[in-house]
Amino acid sequence: MVLIFADQTDGQFKKTTFEALSYGAKVAEQLGVHAEALVLGTVNENLNSLGKYGVTKVHHVRNEVLNSFDAQVYTQVISEAVKATGAKVVVVAHNNTGRAIAGRLSARLKAAMVPAAVSLPDTTGGFIVKKVVFSGKAFANVSLNTDIKIISLNMNAFKIAAVEGTAEVSVLDIPVEAAKVKVVATNKVTGEIPLTEATRVVSAGRGLKGPENWGLVENLAKALNAALACSRPVADSGWRPHHEHVGQTGIAIAPNLYVAAGISGAIQHLAGVNRSKVIVVINKDPEAPFFKAADYGVVGDVFEVLPKLTDEVQKFKGV
Amino acid sequence: MKILVCISKTPDTTAKIAFKNGNSQFDDNGVQWIINPYDEWYALVRAIELKEKDASTVLHLVNVGGADADPIIRKALALGGDEAIRINTTDLHDSFYVASQIAEVARNGGYDLIFTGKETIDYNGSSIGGMVAELVGLPYISLATHFEISGATATVTREIEGGEEVDEVSLPVVVSCQKGMAEARIPNMRGIMSARTKPLKVVEPIEAPVFTTIQNFELPPPKAGVKLINPDNLSELVRLLHEEAKVI
């Protein structure tokens, strides 16, 4: 059986969870076994509905301790659930929660784990999964050589597939240890599309000359319904918050559309964005290295191109 | 207080990524090696800042690798580590093997705080911290952007889905560090001089299993080449994004 950890935030599921569920269902289909989901803590949603991502059963551990996250406690509960259900493959989303638990789970279950996975397993002669290495500049095919296997699925690496069906919900009674990590505050970025979940991203660099010009970037992002990002010098100069920095040492993203304005495209920046499906580069320097990695390019002044492009997008959308 | 910072040797961020021997090995010809940036800029520098606030702090470094890691270990000592331990192994092992070695050092060292970078820029695993925490039986806070300490309690800000969270935890704890924790530094001449005489202990690895093996590497398929659009004809770009690329 393939067990997918369906991570929830404030009682709700996110895109990365649906990707993990769809992926896990496909892995199960490939292995000729069932896919089942594991949910921890209180949820506001009807768990039967997770069936539409291909799972036949949802195991729910309802203990309230699980409403705040402690990697040690989550690992203990997920490990017990794996043992109780006899799961042979465990799928988690490689989001912030997944990164906190995947390694722990691997150590606890003595199970091989592949982080930042981007492919279905090749099971023709073993169990081999492709993963991102060198910050997106290459891939490695990793063989998982233990009885239980853990896959931490990279974001935007697998398409959500909705099917017909509802899942049976079963309450799983697992004793839960007391949490050692106490959550004292949470600050959610509201009203914006989280960068890691965005299907479209508009990003800008030093070519914008100063934070006061970011309205141009924001307008295009709004027209495209895209999240905002920036290059490292921009975040380092304090023009934009650090959580918008994409690149080798910032966030790695893989949206369907990445628009880069006034970013030269240093190799460290490319490492964070080169898994984007389509890259549009706007730069006045025709020699900017970013054009080599782009699908579409506009050689022009960002201060002229951005407003014009925003107009054209709005026209296209009939605004 | 006693702090252990885990440092890994990685290719420089500008290194050309190529493979050899039938794509089974990284081609390190001409590659410059550095301390993994997350380990150096965030984990190590934050640990040094904590030591600067409390001079009684002991700061140890651990690396799992061969003698070719010694230059980057010396650099970490020059930045401000007191003593380094290198687990002597040159074979290619997986994360669990590496974590098992670090866990052994952690168990025997009586550390209050164990810092790692959020991931290495070569394997991108982000798993060592969690594995060490599990093997030693400690709490783990990942992707930390701020870290403060007061007595035996740490206050840590970490990145969560769509925002951040502030956690409190009693020491000892394992923390993985990312941007926000500290600012990169360069070693000064005094640091470089003193690093030469600081202890760098080389110890042999313990027996530990390997769960995964890398079969081979692949480079992403090359881009077809950029299609340039006239800046006076941006409706064409919108049309292409809609009709050809199908992304809007």
HADDOCK unambig.tbl for C-alpha pairs under 7 A between the chains (distance, minus, plus):
assign (segid A and resid 71 and name CA) (segid B and resid 140 and name CA) 6.17 0.50 0.50
assign (segid A and resid 72 and name CA) (segid B and resid 139 and name CA) 5.76 0.50 0.50
assign (segid A and resid 72 and name CA) (segid B and resid 140 and name CA) 6.76 0.50 0.50
assign (segid A and resid 96 and name CA) (segid B and resid 159 and name CA) 6.89 0.50 0.50
assign (segid A and resid 96 and name CA) (segid B and resid 160 and name CA) 5.63 0.50 0.50
assign (segid A and resid 96 and name CA) (segid B and resid 161 and name CA) 6.31 0.50 0.50
assign (segid A and resid 99 and name CA) (segid B and resid 126 and name CA) 6.25 0.50 0.50
assign (segid A and resid 99 and name CA) (segid B and resid 127 and name CA) 6.97 0.50 0.50
assign (segid A and resid 100 and name CA) (segid B and resid 130 and name CA) 6.42 0.50 0.50
assign (segid A and resid 100 and name CA) (segid B and resid 142 and name CA) 5.49 0.50 0.50
assign (segid A and resid 101 and name CA) (segid B and resid 130 and name CA) 6.64 0.50 0.50
assign (segid A and resid 102 and name CA) (segid B and resid 127 and name CA) 6.76 0.50 0.50
assign (segid A and resid 103 and name CA) (segid B and resid 127 and name CA) 4.29 0.50 0.50
assign (segid A and resid 103 and name CA) (segid B and resid 128 and name CA) 6.57 0.50 0.50
assign (segid A and resid 103 and name CA) (segid B and resid 130 and name CA) 4.87 0.50 0.50
assign (segid A and resid 103 and name CA) (segid B and resid 131 and name CA) 4.86 0.50 0.50
assign (segid A and resid 104 and name CA) (segid B and resid 130 and name CA) 4.55 0.50 0.50
assign (segid A and resid 104 and name CA) (segid B and resid 131 and name CA) 4.62 0.50 0.50
assign (segid A and resid 104 and name CA) (segid B and resid 134 and name CA) 5.27 0.50 0.50
assign (segid A and resid 107 and name CA) (segid B and resid 131 and name CA) 5.31 0.50 0.50
assign (segid A and resid 107 and name CA) (segid B and resid 134 and name CA) 6.30 0.50 0.50
assign (segid A and resid 107 and name CA) (segid B and resid 135 and name CA) 6.55 0.50 0.50
assign (segid A and resid 108 and name CA) (segid B and resid 134 and name CA) 6.52 0.50 0.50
assign (segid A and resid 111 and name CA) (segid B and resid 211 and name CA) 6.81 0.50 0.50
assign (segid A and resid 112 and name CA) (segid B and resid 211 and name CA) 4.76 0.50 0.50
assign (segid A and resid 112 and name CA) (segid B and resid 212 and name CA) 5.80 0.50 0.50
assign (segid A and resid 115 and name CA) (segid B and resid 125 and name CA) 5.46 0.50 0.50
assign (segid A and resid 133 and name CA) (segid B and resid 122 and name CA) 5.66 0.50 0.50
assign (segid A and resid 133 and name CA) (segid B and resid 123 and name CA) 4.94 0.50 0.50
assign (segid A and resid 133 and name CA) (segid B and resid 124 and name CA) 5.74 0.50 0.50
assign (segid A and resid 134 and name CA) (segid B and resid 121 and name CA) 5.62 0.50 0.50
assign (segid A and resid 134 and name CA) (segid B and resid 122 and name CA) 4.07 0.50 0.50
assign (segid A and resid 134 and name CA) (segid B and resid 123 and name CA) 6.09 0.50 0.50
assign (segid A and resid 134 and name CA) (segid B and resid 124 and name CA) 6.85 0.50 0.50
assign (segid A and resid 135 and name CA) (segid B and resid 121 and name CA) 5.61 0.50 0.50
assign (segid A and resid 135 and name CA) (segid B and resid 122 and name CA) 6.43 0.50 0.50
assign (segid A and resid 135 and name CA) (segid B and resid 124 and name CA) 6.42 0.50 0.50
assign (segid A and resid 137 and name CA) (segid B and resid 17 and name CA) 6.95 0.50 0.50
assign (segid A and resid 137 and name CA) (segid B and resid 219 and name CA) 6.91 0.50 0.50
assign (segid A and resid 138 and name CA) (segid B and resid 218 and name CA) 5.77 0.50 0.50
assign (segid A and resid 138 and name CA) (segid B and resid 219 and name CA) 4.59 0.50 0.50
assign (segid A and resid 138 and name CA) (segid B and resid 220 and name CA) 5.93 0.50 0.50
assign (segid A and resid 139 and name CA) (segid B and resid 217 and name CA) 5.59 0.50 0.50
assign (segid A and resid 139 and name CA) (segid B and resid 218 and name CA) 5.08 0.50 0.50
assign (segid A and resid 139 and name CA) (segid B and resid 219 and name CA) 6.24 0.50 0.50
assign (segid A and resid 140 and name CA) (segid B and resid 214 and name CA) 6.49 0.50 0.50
assign (segid A and resid 140 and name CA) (segid B and resid 216 and name CA) 5.82 0.50 0.50
assign (segid A and resid 140 and name CA) (segid B and resid 217 and name CA) 4.30 0.50 0.50
assign (segid A and resid 140 and name CA) (segid B and resid 218 and name CA) 6.20 0.50 0.50
assign (segid A and resid 141 and name CA) (segid B and resid 214 and name CA) 5.81 0.50 0.50
assign (segid A and resid 141 and name CA) (segid B and resid 215 and name CA) 5.46 0.50 0.50
assign (segid A and resid 141 and name CA) (segid B and resid 216 and name CA) 5.52 0.50 0.50
assign (segid A and resid 141 and name CA) (segid B and resid 217 and name CA) 6.20 0.50 0.50
assign (segid A and resid 142 and name CA) (segid B and resid 212 and name CA) 6.56 0.50 0.50
assign (segid A and resid 142 and name CA) (segid B and resid 213 and name CA) 5.70 0.50 0.50
assign (segid A and resid 142 and name CA) (segid B and resid 214 and name CA) 4.46 0.50 0.50
assign (segid A and resid 142 and name CA) (segid B and resid 215 and name CA) 5.79 0.50 0.50
assign (segid A and resid 143 and name CA) (segid B and resid 212 and name CA) 5.50 0.50 0.50
assign (segid A and resid 143 and name CA) (segid B and resid 213 and name CA) 5.21 0.50 0.50
assign (segid A and resid 143 and name CA) (segid B and resid 214 and name CA) 6.10 0.50 0.50
assign (segid A and resid 143 and name CA) (segid B and resid 215 and name CA) 6.47 0.50 0.50
assign (segid A and resid 144 and name CA) (segid B and resid 211 and name CA) 6.40 0.50 0.50
assign (segid A and resid 144 and name CA) (segid B and resid 212 and name CA) 4.81 0.50 0.50
assign (segid A and resid 144 and name CA) (segid B and resid 213 and name CA) 6.96 0.50 0.50
assign (segid A and resid 145 and name CA) (segid B and resid 211 and name CA) 5.44 0.50 0.50
assign (segid A and resid 145 and name CA) (segid B and resid 212 and name CA) 5.63 0.50 0.50
assign (segid A and resid 146 and name CA) (segid B and resid 211 and name CA) 6.15 0.50 0.50
assign (segid A and resid 180 and name CA) (segid B and resid 139 and name CA) 6.74 0.50 0.50
assign (segid A and resid 180 and name CA) (segid B and resid 169 and name CA) 6.26 0.50 0.50
assign (segid A and resid 181 and name CA) (segid B and resid 167 and name CA) 6.28 0.50 0.50
assign (segid A and resid 181 and name CA) (segid B and resid 168 and name CA) 5.80 0.50 0.50
assign (segid A and resid 181 and name CA) (segid B and resid 169 and name CA) 4.89 0.50 0.50
assign (segid A and resid 182 and name CA) (segid B and resid 167 and name CA) 5.43 0.50 0.50
assign (segid A and resid 182 and name CA) (segid B and resid 168 and name CA) 5.04 0.50 0.50
assign (segid A and resid 182 and name CA) (segid B and resid 169 and name CA) 6.30 0.50 0.50
assign (segid A and resid 183 and name CA) (segid B and resid 165 and name CA) 7.00 0.50 0.50
assign (segid A and resid 183 and name CA) (segid B and resid 166 and name CA) 5.92 0.50 0.50
assign (segid A and resid 183 and name CA) (segid B and resid 167 and name CA) 4.42 0.50 0.50
assign (segid A and resid 183 and name CA) (segid B and resid 168 and name CA) 6.34 0.50 0.50
assign (segid A and resid 184 and name CA) (segid B and resid 166 and name CA) 5.57 0.50 0.50
assign (segid A and resid 184 and name CA) (segid B and resid 167 and name CA) 5.58 0.50 0.50
assign (segid A and resid 184 and name CA) (segid B and resid 168 and name CA) 6.74 0.50 0.50
assign (segid A and resid 185 and name CA) (segid B and resid 165 and name CA) 5.69 0.50 0.50
assign (segid A and resid 185 and name CA) (segid B and resid 166 and name CA) 4.98 0.50 0.50
assign (segid A and resid 186 and name CA) (segid B and resid 164 and name CA) 5.81 0.50 0.50
assign (segid A and resid 186 and name CA) (segid B and resid 165 and name CA) 4.20 0.50 0.50
assign (segid A and resid 186 and name CA) (segid B and resid 166 and name CA) 6.13 0.50 0.50
assign (segid A and resid 187 and name CA) (segid B and resid 163 and name CA) 5.64 0.50 0.50
assign (segid A and resid 187 and name CA) (segid B and resid 164 and name CA) 5.27 0.50 0.50
assign (segid A and resid 187 and name CA) (segid B and resid 165 and name CA) 6.13 0.50 0.50
assign (segid A and resid 188 and name CA) (segid B and resid 162 and name CA) 5.87 0.50 0.50
assign (segid A and resid 188 and name CA) (segid B and resid 163 and name CA) 4.18 0.50 0.50
assign (segid A and resid 188 and name CA) (segid B and resid 164 and name CA) 6.29 0.50 0.50
assign (segid A and resid 189 and name CA) (segid B and resid 162 and name CA) 5.85 0.50 0.50
assign (segid A and resid 189 and name CA) (segid B and resid 163 and name CA) 5.12 0.50 0.50
assign (segid A and resid 194 and name CA) (segid B and resid 162 and name CA) 5.33 0.50 0.50
assign (segid A and resid 256 and name CA) (segid B and resid 247 and name CA) 6.26 0.50 0.50
assign (segid A and resid 257 and name CA) (segid B and resid 247 and name CA) 6.20 0.50 0.50
assign (segid A and resid 267 and name CA) (segid B and resid 14 and name CA) 6.18 0.50 0.50
assign (segid A and resid 268 and name CA) (segid B and resid 13 and name CA) 6.29 0.50 0.50
assign (segid A and resid 268 and name CA) (segid B and resid 14 and name CA) 6.78 0.50 0.50
assign (segid A and resid 291 and name CA) (segid B and resid 226 and name CA) 6.36 0.50 0.50
assign (segid A and resid 292 and name CA) (segid B and resid 225 and name CA) 6.68 0.50 0.50
assign (segid A and resid 292 and name CA) (segid B and resid 226 and name CA) 6.55 0.50 0.50
assign (segid A and resid 293 and name CA) (segid B and resid 223 and name CA) 6.49 0.50 0.50
assign (segid A and resid 294 and name CA) (segid B and resid 226 and name CA) 5.35 0.50 0.50
assign (segid A and resid 295 and name CA) (segid B and resid 225 and name CA) 6.41 0.50 0.50
assign (segid A and resid 295 and name CA) (segid B and resid 226 and name CA) 4.60 0.50 0.50
assign (segid A and resid 295 and name CA) (segid B and resid 227 and name CA) 6.05 0.50 0.50
assign (segid A and resid 296 and name CA) (segid B and resid 226 and name CA) 5.20 0.50 0.50
assign (segid A and resid 296 and name CA) (segid B and resid 227 and name CA) 4.69 0.50 0.50
assign (segid A and resid 296 and name CA) (segid B and resid 228 and name CA) 5.80 0.50 0.50
assign (segid A and resid 297 and name CA) (segid B and resid 226 and name CA) 6.22 0.50 0.50
assign (segid A and resid 297 and name CA) (segid B and resid 227 and name CA) 6.00 0.50 0.50
assign (segid A and resid 297 and name CA) (segid B and resid 228 and name CA) 4.65 0.50 0.50
assign (segid A and resid 297 and name CA) (segid B and resid 229 and name CA) 6.06 0.50 0.50
assign (segid A and resid 298 and name CA) (segid B and resid 228 and name CA) 5.76 0.50 0.50
assign (segid A and resid 298 and name CA) (segid B and resid 229 and name CA) 5.23 0.50 0.50
assign (segid A and resid 298 and name CA) (segid B and resid 230 and name CA) 6.34 0.50 0.50
assign (segid A and resid 298 and name CA) (segid B and resid 231 and name CA) 5.90 0.50 0.50
assign (segid A and resid 299 and name CA) (segid B and resid 231 and name CA) 6.75 0.50 0.50
assign (segid A and resid 300 and name CA) (segid B and resid 231 and name CA) 5.99 0.50 0.50
assign (segid A and resid 305 and name CA) (segid B and resid 231 and name CA) 6.34 0.50 0.50
assign (segid A and resid 309 and name CA) (segid B and resid 234 and name CA) 5.91 0.50 0.50
assign (segid A and resid 312 and name CA) (segid B and resid 234 and name CA) 6.72 0.50 0.50
assign (segid A and resid 312 and name CA) (segid B and resid 235 and name CA) 5.59 0.50 0.50
assign (segid A and resid 312 and name CA) (segid B and resid 238 and name CA) 6.88 0.50 0.50
assign (segid A and resid 313 and name CA) (segid B and resid 238 and name CA) 6.37 0.50 0.50
